Amino acid sequence: MAVTAAGISAMSVILKEFYEGPIAEQLNSEILLMKRLSKRADIVEGKTIVMPLHIGRNVGVMATSEGGVLPSAGKQQYADMRFPIPLNYGHINMTGPVMAASRSRRGAFASVLEAEIEGLTRDFKNDINRQCWMDGSGRLAGVNNVAGAVMTVQNPLDWNNQGAVLQYLNLGDRISFIDVSAATQNIPNNAAFNYGNITAIDFNAKTITSDVDFSATMSAGDMIVKGATGGVLPTVDNTSARLSTGATANVNKEIMGIAGICSGTNGWSLNIKAAGAYTALPAGKVWANNNNGVTAAVTADLQTVSAATTTQWQANMLFNGGVLRPLTGDLMQRACDLSEQIGQARPTIIMTSYGCRRICINLSTGDRRFSDGNFDAGSTELHFNKIPIIPDKDAIPGAMFFLSEPDLMFADMSDFHWFDKDGAVLSRAYSSAGALKDEWEAVLALYRELVTRRRNAQTVIGDIRET
């Protein structure tokens, strides 16, 4: 009779599964910009922070003839910059049984409690780094096309859609969107279409798929923002958007980033590129790059100081009207010169995308003077005029920021901290009806704003061709 060999399939009941640890990290969580800026942080208190600025000279100076009319008396001019502190939170929740099942290496690769606390801290800081790059609007992406539950999107402020990846979107993200054609630019009031979760991301096609079909209410030109968490009734106050109009406008939400600080005439278009064309928002409907939520032009209030009337309260903008052009050493030198001539400060760092960093490497290969003798093929840091050029995963494609770090600071009402006023990081969780559950939760918080004391010391080059 035929003999059947004892194979793996036949013996699967008694064979064990072998798991090889540790857990392999697949996510890039570098937070370079936030780390640099964290070196300069002031502890503040109160509901509104006020800092004085010297904005004007005594103009009572002129030449005259003997016995001539003396100049009219003048005086120094000052302004108060004012801003509230944005509030950011992170939240974890786990059951008692899973904590018990994973308390040792025999039962799990890692303690669920330790992994969740460490992971939330890492992910929280990762999101703050994203906010530090943006304009405070809370935009995660702009919508170019909607086909059912699939949306073709692009990175915010990436005018020419050069970004190879969708930098600020993640699988599982709870998202909503801002209808820019609406009178108040708020999220739709139809609860059925307010929020969805990202179930798939195609980085090559630049599409995301949601578990909710937004096509009935979303259109090209809308902005994707973070939506409310599960179980929260949809209201306009549950997004991370900082809007400028409407009685129920979402204000003072995300941290003001360097894209909002580095703003001025002929600079960022805070409109989104919809369906291949630059589409203006409705009249008077502009994203607020300010800290008080009032309707404002792109160059207007930052920290309540108006750039329209105080022209030196603008960053130096080297843009090309949305037309891509190559990066050159001369253009970079102009950026350095503007910071010194206008802002009286030499840039201490050049922050940019990986694409722009590659361009700098190619330039330095052809001309050793470009890197000021500090670049070689094996170096991890590139320099221009002895200023380090640092790429960041969250950087805006096609832009280089020449930053004077002494003129940027975090205003912290409280650094990263856990809700532990009762002496413990973990708190018991309760059901919506108030019943005690075998669940535990923890909340991580940050009360912080990014501010500048000298806006014209910051310079940005835009419209750089990366591809």
Backbone torsions as a table, in degrees:
resi	resn	phi	psi	omega
1	MET	NA	153.1	-178.9
2	ALA	-73.0	140.5	179.6
3	VAL	-105.0	128.5	178.7
4	THR	-94.3	122.2	-179.0
5	ALA	-67.3	147.8	177.4
6	ALA	-78.9	96.9	-179.8
7	GLY	-94.1	176.4	-178.8
8	ILE	-60.6	-40.4	-178.3
9	SER	-63.6	-42.4	-178.0
10	ALA	-70.1	-30.8	-176.6
11	MET	-99.7	13.0	-174.1
12	SER	-60.6	-26.3	-178.2
13	VAL	-64.6	-35.6	-176.4
14	ILE	-100.3	-8.3	178.2
15	LEU	-83.6	139.7	178.8
16	LYS	-90.2	159.4	170.7
17	GLU	-94.5	134.5	-177.8
18	PHE	-105.2	121.1	-179.3
19	TYR	-106.7	125.9	-179.3
20	GLU	-102.4	117.5	177.5
21	GLY	-101.7	-177.1	-3.4
22	PRO	-78.5	-178.0	178.3
23	ILE	-65.9	128.8	-178.0
24	ALA	-86.6	120.2	-178.4
25	GLU	-72.6	131.2	-179.4
26	GLN	-114.1	1.2	-173.2
27	LEU	-114.3	140.5	176.7
28	ASN	-87.6	114.1	-176.9
29	SER	-118.0	25.8	176.7
30	GLU	-64.7	137.5	-177.1
31	ILE	-129.1	60.2	-169.7
32	LEU	-65.0	-46.3	-177.2
33	LEU	-63.7	-46.1	-179.0
34	MET	-62.3	-38.5	178.5
35	LYS	-62.6	-42.8	179.5
36	ARG	-63.4	-46.3	-176.4
37	LEU	-72.6	-24.1	-178.6
38	SER	-68.1	-14.1	177.5
39	LYS	-67.9	-18.2	-179.8
40	ARG	-125.4	97.1	-179.6
41	ALA	-138.2	135.2	176.5
42	ASP	-112.2	140.2	175.6
43	ILE	-85.9	126.4	-177.4
44	VAL	-125.0	164.8	178.7
45	GLU	-142.1	164.0	178.0
46	GLY	100.2	165.6	-177.1
47	LYS	-77.5	-28.1	177.7
48	THR	-134.7	133.3	-179.1
49	ILE	-97.4	132.3	-178.1
50	VAL	-121.5	127.8	177.2
51	MET	-131.9	134.1	-179.1
52	PRO	-81.7	146.1	176.1
53	LEU	-125.4	141.4	171.4
54	HIS	-92.7	112.2	-170.5
55	ILE	-116.0	-8.3	-177.1
56	GLY	-152.2	150.5	179.8
57	ARG	-89.3	167.9	168.8
58	ASN	-76.8	112.9	-177.1
59	VAL	-90.0	7.9	179.7
60	GLY	-81.1	53.1	-178.6
61	VAL	-134.0	128.2	174.0
62	MET	-165.9	163.0	175.6
63	ALA	-89.8	148.0	178.8
64	THR	-149.7	171.6	179.8
65	SER	-89.9	170.1	177.3
66	GLU	-59.8	126.9	-178.1
67	GLY	77.1	4.1	-177.9
68	GLY	-75.4	175.7	-179.4
69	VAL	-73.7	132.1	178.0
70	LEU	-77.0	154.8	178.8
71	PRO	-65.2	150.3	174.8
72	SER	-63.3	145.5	-179.1
73	ALA	-65.4	140.6	176.8
74	GLY	-123.3	-172.4	178.8
75	LYS	-158.3	161.5	173.7
76	GLN	-67.8	149.0	-177.1
77	GLN	-116.8	137.2	-176.0
78	TYR	-132.3	159.3	174.9
79	ALA	-144.5	149.3	175.1
80	ASP	-98.6	126.8	171.1
81	MET	-95.8	136.3	-174.8
82	ARG	-130.0	142.0	177.9
83	PHE	-159.8	143.0	170.2
84	PRO	-83.2	174.4	-178.6
85	ILE	-105.7	119.7	175.4
86	PRO	-64.3	150.3	-177.2
87	LEU	-116.8	125.2	178.6
88	ASN	-122.1	142.9	-177.4
89	TYR	-136.8	151.1	170.4
90	GLY	-128.8	146.9	-169.7
91	HIS	-139.4	132.1	173.4
92	ILE	-126.2	154.3	-179.5
93	ASN	-148.8	133.9	179.7
94	MET	-148.9	157.5	-178.5
95	THR	-88.8	158.4	176.3
96	GLY	-61.4	-44.5	179.7
97	PRO	-59.3	-41.0	-178.8
98	VAL	-69.9	-32.1	174.9
99	MET	-65.3	-40.6	179.7
100	ALA	-69.4	-39.6	-177.7
101	ALA	-68.2	-22.1	-175.4
102	SER	-112.7	20.2	-173.4
103	ARG	-74.3	-16.7	178.5
104	SER	-134.3	168.9	-179.9
105	ARG	-69.0	-16.6	177.7
106	ARG	-68.0	-31.1	-175.1
107	GLY	-101.6	-16.3	-176.0
108	ALA	-162.3	158.3	176.7
109	PHE	-66.7	-28.9	-178.2
110	ALA	-152.5	150.7	173.4
111	SER	-63.8	125.5	179.4
112	VAL	-58.8	-40.7	-179.7
113	LEU	-61.7	-50.2	-179.6
114	GLU	-64.4	-42.7	-178.0
115	ALA	-63.8	-40.3	-178.7
116	GLU	-71.2	-39.5	179.0
117	ILE	-66.9	-46.5	178.8
118	GLU	-66.4	-39.8	-179.8
119	GLY	-66.4	-42.0	178.7
120	LEU	-63.4	-42.2	178.5
121	THR	-59.3	-45.0	179.6
122	ARG	-64.7	-46.3	-177.0
123	ASP	-68.9	-34.8	177.7
124	PHE	-61.6	-49.5	179.8
125	LYS	-64.2	-33.7	177.4
126	ASN	-62.5	-41.4	179.5
127	ASP	-71.1	-35.4	176.9
128	ILE	-64.0	-37.3	176.7
129	ASN	-61.0	-40.8	175.7
130	ARG	-60.4	-46.6	-179.7
131	GLN	-60.5	-36.1	-179.2
132	CYS	-65.0	-19.9	178.7
133	TRP	-87.7	-22.1	-167.3
134	MET	-95.8	-158.7	-171.3
135	ASP	-114.8	15.7	179.8
136	GLY	81.2	-3.8	-174.9
137	SER	-77.8	-20.1	-177.9
138	GLY	83.9	5.1	-179.2
139	ARG	-69.4	129.9	173.9
140	LEU	-97.8	-27.7	179.9
141	ALA	-167.7	161.8	172.3
142	GLY	-107.6	146.1	-176.9
143	VAL	-93.2	124.2	176.2
144	ASN	-99.4	-28.1	-178.7
145	ASN	-161.2	148.3	178.1
146	VAL	-128.9	126.0	177.2
147	ALA	-134.4	92.5	-175.6
148	GLY	67.1	-126.4	179.9
149	ALA	-89.2	0.8	-178.9
150	VAL	-101.7	129.1	-179.8
151	MET	-121.5	130.3	171.3
152	THR	-88.7	123.3	-171.3
153	VAL	-132.1	169.9	176.1
154	GLN	-142.1	161.3	178.6
155	ASN	-63.9	141.1	176.0
156	PRO	-64.4	143.1	-179.9
157	LEU	68.4	5.6	175.0
158	ASP	-92.1	81.2	-170.5
159	TRP	-51.5	-46.2	-172.6
160	ASN	-100.1	14.9	174.4
161	ASN	55.0	47.0	-179.2
162	GLN	-85.1	-20.5	-174.4
163	GLY	-57.6	127.7	-178.6
164	ALA	-75.3	-23.4	-178.9
165	VAL	-131.0	162.6	175.4
166	LEU	-89.6	94.6	-165.2
167	GLN	-62.4	-36.5	-166.1
168	TYR	-109.0	13.1	-179.7
169	LEU	-116.3	143.0	-178.2
170	ASN	-135.3	151.8	174.4
171	LEU	-57.3	135.1	179.5
172	GLY	87.9	-8.4	179.3
173	ASP	-56.3	136.6	173.2
174	ARG	-87.4	115.7	-172.9
175	ILE	-121.7	156.0	169.0
176	SER	-137.0	-170.4	178.4
177	PHE	-149.7	158.2	178.2
178	ILE	-104.9	123.7	177.2
179	ASP	-86.1	100.6	-173.6
180	VAL	-72.0	-12.5	178.2
181	SER	-85.2	-11.2	-180.0
182	ALA	-72.2	154.7	-176.2
183	ALA	-60.9	-33.4	-177.1
184	THR	-111.8	1.6	179.6
185	GLN	56.5	29.9	178.4
186	ASN	-94.1	173.9	176.6
187	ILE	-68.1	155.0	-179.3
188	PRO	-58.4	149.2	-179.5
189	ASN	-85.4	-9.0	178.4
190	ASN	-76.5	110.1	-174.5
191	ALA	-60.0	-26.9	-177.2
192	ALA	-68.1	-20.7	-176.1
193	PHE	-120.0	11.9	-174.7
194	ASN	-73.6	-43.5	-169.8
195	TYR	-135.5	148.4	175.9
196	GLY	-150.6	172.0	178.7
197	ASN	-119.7	138.2	179.1
198	ILE	-73.6	120.6	-179.0
199	THR	-104.4	-16.3	179.3
200	ALA	-156.7	146.7	175.8
201	ILE	-133.2	128.2	174.4
202	ASP	-111.1	101.4	-174.3
203	PHE	-68.9	-29.9	-179.7
204	ASN	-73.3	-45.1	179.5
205	ALA	-82.1	-10.8	-178.1
206	LYS	58.6	49.1	178.3
207	THR	-125.2	153.2	171.6
208	ILE	-127.6	150.9	177.6
209	THR	-118.4	135.9	-179.0
210	SER	-112.8	156.1	174.2
211	ASP	-79.8	1.7	175.6
212	VAL	-123.1	134.5	177.1
213	ASP	-82.1	106.5	-178.0
214	PHE	-88.6	-2.2	-168.1
215	SER	-61.7	-24.5	-179.4
216	ALA	-71.3	-23.4	-175.6
217	THR	-124.1	-22.7	-178.3
218	MET	-92.1	147.4	177.6
219	SER	-143.6	166.8	179.3
220	ALA	-57.7	135.1	-178.5
221	GLY	103.0	-13.6	177.5
222	ASP	-73.3	163.6	-177.8
223	MET	-113.5	131.7	175.5
224	ILE	-87.4	132.7	178.9
225	VAL	-132.9	172.4	176.1
226	LYS	-70.7	137.4	179.0
227	GLY	-99.0	177.1	179.8
228	ALA	-68.1	155.3	176.2
229	THR	-74.9	162.8	-178.6
230	GLY	-58.8	141.0	177.5
231	GLY	88.9	-5.7	178.5
232	VAL	-97.7	129.2	179.4
233	LEU	-61.4	136.3	-177.9
234	PRO	-67.2	116.5	172.8
235	THR	-136.3	161.7	-175.1
236	VAL	-67.0	-12.6	-177.3
237	ASP	-91.0	6.1	-175.4
238	ASN	-102.2	15.3	173.1
239	THR	-106.3	168.3	179.1
240	SER	-94.5	18.7	-174.9
241	ALA	-83.7	141.4	173.0
242	ARG	-107.8	102.6	-175.4
243	LEU	-106.0	165.8	-172.6
244	SER	-110.6	-8.1	-173.0
245	THR	-134.8	164.3	174.9
246	GLY	93.7	145.7	-178.0
247	ALA	-65.1	-26.4	-179.9
248	THR	-109.2	31.4	-177.1
249	ALA	-60.7	143.7	176.4
250	ASN	-85.6	108.9	-176.9
251	VAL	-120.6	159.1	174.0
252	ASN	56.2	44.3	-178.7
253	LYS	-96.4	-87.9	-175.2
254	GLU	-76.7	162.2	178.3
255	ILE	-64.3	140.7	173.5
256	MET	-71.6	121.1	-177.2
257	GLY	-95.7	-179.4	-175.6
258	ILE	-71.7	-21.3	175.0
259	ALA	-66.4	-34.0	176.1
260	GLY	-77.6	-36.8	177.5
261	ILE	-69.7	-44.5	179.1
262	CYS	-84.5	71.8	-177.2
263	SER	-137.2	150.8	-179.9
264	GLY	-177.7	-169.2	179.9
265	THR	-64.7	146.5	178.6
266	ASN	58.8	32.5	-178.1
267	GLY	-112.8	-132.8	-176.8
268	TRP	-57.8	137.3	164.1
269	SER	-89.4	116.2	178.9
270	LEU	-83.7	10.6	172.0
271	ASN	-90.4	157.1	-179.6
272	ILE	-99.1	147.5	177.6
273	LYS	-82.4	111.9	-175.1
274	ALA	-107.9	126.4	173.8
275	ALA	51.7	41.8	174.6
276	GLY	82.8	5.0	179.9
277	ALA	-132.7	148.0	177.8
278	TYR	-78.4	111.8	-174.2
279	THR	-106.1	122.1	178.9
280	ALA	-76.4	148.9	174.3
281	LEU	-73.8	162.3	176.9
282	PRO	-56.1	155.6	-177.3
283	ALA	-53.0	129.4	177.7
284	GLY	79.1	-1.3	-178.3
285	LYS	-105.7	88.0	179.4
286	VAL	-123.4	150.2	176.3
287	TRP	-67.3	136.6	-176.9
288	ALA	-85.4	114.5	171.4
289	ASN	-96.3	52.1	-178.4
290	ASN	-134.8	-174.9	-176.3
291	ASN	-118.1	13.2	-179.7
292	ASN	-130.7	4.8	170.4
293	GLY	76.5	4.4	-179.7
294	VAL	-79.1	155.2	175.9
295	THR	-61.0	128.2	-173.4
296	ALA	-151.9	146.9	173.5
297	ALA	-70.8	167.0	-176.5
298	VAL	-56.7	-36.0	-175.8
299	THR	-93.3	7.2	-173.0
300	ALA	-84.5	-145.0	-165.9
301	ASP	-50.3	131.2	163.1
302	LEU	-131.4	122.1	-175.7
303	GLN	57.5	34.7	177.8
304	THR	67.0	6.6	174.5
305	VAL	-95.8	125.0	-173.5
306	SER	-83.5	124.6	174.8
307	ALA	-79.3	-15.8	178.2
308	ALA	-69.2	-37.7	179.8
309	THR	-101.2	-21.1	177.5
310	THR	-116.7	86.5	-170.4
311	THR	-63.8	-26.1	178.3
312	GLN	-73.4	-8.6	177.4
313	TRP	-88.7	49.9	174.1
314	GLN	-137.0	150.0	171.9
315	ALA	-79.4	169.0	179.0
316	ASN	-91.0	121.0	-172.3
317	MET	-111.2	122.7	175.0
318	LEU	-115.9	77.7	179.4
319	PHE	-109.0	174.2	-175.7
320	ASN	-132.4	36.0	176.6
321	GLY	63.5	28.5	179.6
322	GLY	85.4	-1.5	179.7
323	VAL	-95.2	124.2	-178.7
324	LEU	-68.5	143.4	176.8
325	ARG	-145.1	160.0	-178.2
326	PRO	-72.5	150.9	173.8
327	LEU	-81.0	135.7	178.6
328	THR	-129.9	160.0	175.6
329	GLY	-62.7	-33.4	179.2
330	ASP	-65.9	-39.9	178.9
331	LEU	-64.4	-39.9	178.2
332	MET	-67.2	-36.9	177.9
333	GLN	-66.2	-37.4	176.6
334	ARG	-60.7	-39.4	179.3
335	ALA	-63.2	-44.2	177.3
336	CYS	-61.3	-43.8	-177.5
337	ASP	-63.9	-40.5	-179.9
338	LEU	-62.6	-42.1	178.9
339	SER	-60.7	-39.4	-178.6
340	GLU	-77.1	-42.7	-176.1
341	GLN	-70.2	-44.1	-174.5
342	ILE	-93.9	-46.7	-176.6
343	GLY	-92.2	-4.9	178.6
344	GLN	55.6	38.0	179.8
345	ALA	-147.1	133.2	176.9
346	ARG	-83.5	132.6	177.7
347	PRO	-57.1	140.9	178.4
348	THR	-102.6	-14.7	179.5
349	ILE	-157.2	149.0	173.6
350	ILE	-116.1	111.9	180.0
351	MET	-102.1	135.2	-175.3
352	THR	-158.3	-177.3	179.1
353	SER	-85.3	167.8	177.2
354	TYR	-66.7	-32.9	177.5
355	GLY	-62.8	-44.9	178.7
356	CYS	-69.2	-32.8	177.1
357	ARG	-64.2	-39.3	177.8
358	ARG	-62.0	-39.2	177.6
359	ILE	-60.7	-42.4	179.8
360	CYS	-63.2	-38.6	177.8
361	ILE	-62.9	-43.0	178.6
362	ASN	-64.4	-39.4	177.3
363	LEU	-64.0	-42.1	-177.0
364	SER	-68.8	-28.6	178.7
365	THR	-66.0	-35.8	179.8
366	GLY	-82.2	-24.3	-175.9
367	ASP	-141.5	102.4	-177.2
368	ARG	-59.9	-25.6	-178.6
369	ARG	-66.9	-24.0	-178.1
370	PHE	-57.5	-42.9	-177.1
371	SER	-90.5	4.8	177.1
372	ASP	59.9	31.3	177.5
373	GLY	77.7	5.2	-175.0
374	ASN	-102.9	2.6	-176.6
375	PHE	-110.1	138.6	168.2
376	ASP	-146.6	167.1	-171.2
377	ALA	-59.9	-26.9	-177.8
378	GLY	-99.6	4.2	-176.1
379	SER	-76.0	148.4	176.2
380	THR	-96.3	-2.8	-179.1
381	GLU	-138.0	133.1	179.4
382	LEU	-107.6	146.2	-178.8
383	HIS	-126.5	150.8	167.8
384	PHE	-130.5	121.3	-174.8
385	ASN	52.8	37.8	-179.0
386	LYS	67.0	12.0	176.1
387	ILE	-97.3	123.9	-178.7
388	PRO	-66.0	139.1	175.6
389	ILE	-103.8	113.1	-173.1
390	ILE	-116.7	120.6	174.2
391	PRO	-84.7	153.0	178.8
392	ASP	-136.9	138.9	-178.2
393	LYS	-61.5	-25.3	-178.6
394	ASP	-94.6	3.5	-176.2
395	ALA	-65.9	153.2	-179.9
396	ILE	-78.6	125.6	179.9
397	PRO	-59.4	142.8	175.2
398	GLY	75.7	22.8	-178.6
399	ALA	-143.1	147.6	175.1
400	MET	-129.3	130.3	-178.1
401	PHE	-108.0	119.3	176.4
402	PHE	-97.8	100.4	-168.4
403	LEU	-105.4	137.3	168.6
404	SER	-96.4	96.6	-173.9
405	GLU	-63.0	-33.5	177.2
406	PRO	-61.7	-19.0	-179.8
407	ASP	-99.1	9.7	173.7
408	LEU	-120.7	145.1	-179.6
409	MET	-156.2	152.4	168.5
410	PHE	-88.9	131.2	170.3
411	ALA	-100.0	108.4	-175.1
412	ASP	-106.1	115.9	168.3
413	MET	-78.7	-25.1	171.7
414	SER	-164.4	131.7	176.3
415	ASP	-70.4	-177.0	177.2
416	PHE	-54.2	128.1	-179.0
417	HIS	-154.1	148.5	176.4
418	TRP	-88.7	152.2	171.9
419	PHE	-70.5	92.3	-176.2
420	ASP	-134.5	30.0	-179.2
421	LYS	-62.2	-24.3	178.9
422	ASP	-90.7	9.8	175.8
423	GLY	94.0	-0.2	-179.2
424	ALA	-139.1	141.7	177.2
425	VAL	-71.9	-39.3	-179.2
426	LEU	-86.4	139.2	175.9
427	SER	-126.7	150.6	176.8
428	ARG	-67.0	142.6	178.2
429	ALA	-98.6	147.6	-179.8
430	TYR	-125.4	153.5	176.5
431	SER	-74.2	169.9	179.1
432	SER	-61.8	-22.0	178.9
433	ALA	-90.5	1.7	178.0
434	GLY	89.6	6.5	179.8
435	ALA	-79.5	140.5	178.5
436	LEU	-70.4	137.3	179.9
437	LYS	-122.7	159.3	174.8
438	ASP	-83.6	59.2	179.5
439	GLU	-137.0	152.9	-178.8
440	TRP	-132.7	145.8	-178.6
441	GLU	-137.0	159.9	177.3
442	ALA	-143.9	147.6	-178.3
443	VAL	-127.4	129.1	175.7
444	LEU	-106.7	136.3	-174.4
445	ALA	-132.0	155.8	175.2
446	LEU	-146.5	125.6	176.3
447	TYR	-112.6	99.6	-168.7
448	ARG	-151.4	146.0	170.5
449	GLU	-135.0	147.0	174.1
450	LEU	-98.2	124.5	-176.8
451	VAL	-130.5	163.2	174.8
452	THR	-124.9	141.9	174.7
453	ARG	-93.2	-18.8	-178.4
454	ARG	-145.1	94.8	-174.6
455	ARG	-69.5	-34.4	-176.6
456	ASN	-78.6	3.3	171.7
457	ALA	-86.9	-5.5	-179.1
458	GLN	-103.9	136.9	-177.8
459	THR	-132.8	141.7	178.0
460	VAL	-132.6	136.7	170.4
461	ILE	-101.1	126.3	178.3
462	GLY	-117.4	178.4	177.7
463	ASP	59.5	38.7	176.5
464	ILE	-87.4	132.0	178.6
465	ARG	-80.1	116.2	178.9
466	GLU	-92.1	-27.3	-173.9
467	THR	-116.6	NA	NA
